[in-house]
Amino acid sequence: MAIERVLIAVLIAASLISMASAIPGTATFYTVYVPSSCYGFQDQGTMIAAANPGLFNNRAACGRRYRVRCTGGTNSVPACRNGEVIVRIVDLCPGCGPDQLDLSREAFSAIANPDAGRIRIDYTP
């Protein structure tokens, strides 16, 4: 019984820490995945993203993984689906604003309706 309480407390604490370190931002999606700034013409799959210039940091973000969760739409189109997705940074999004990620269409579709176009997100490394 005591072990169960400890495990529950640990799970709650881990969830709170994860939420506290999440970065709020926005996401869009793109559909042409190669070539990429990080990997040239090597196929990196479809659970990928392009990072804004600050996050990309002259390729320092290449290969980093982020957990992305939709938190809301930015227009009147119903946006979020339940869940989250883990994406790998493979490219630079030169037109992205601060705290914006450009997800692959497949990654975006896993967490949101593509018809929304742009969504609000939380992402964590």
Secondary structure, DSSP 8 states (H G I E B T S, - for coil): -HHHHHHHHHHHHHHHHHHHT-EEEEEEEE---SSBTTTBT----SSEEEE-HHHHTTTTTTT-EEEEEEEEESSSS--B-SSEEEEEEEEE-TT--TTEEEEEHHHHHHHB-GGG-SEEEEEE-
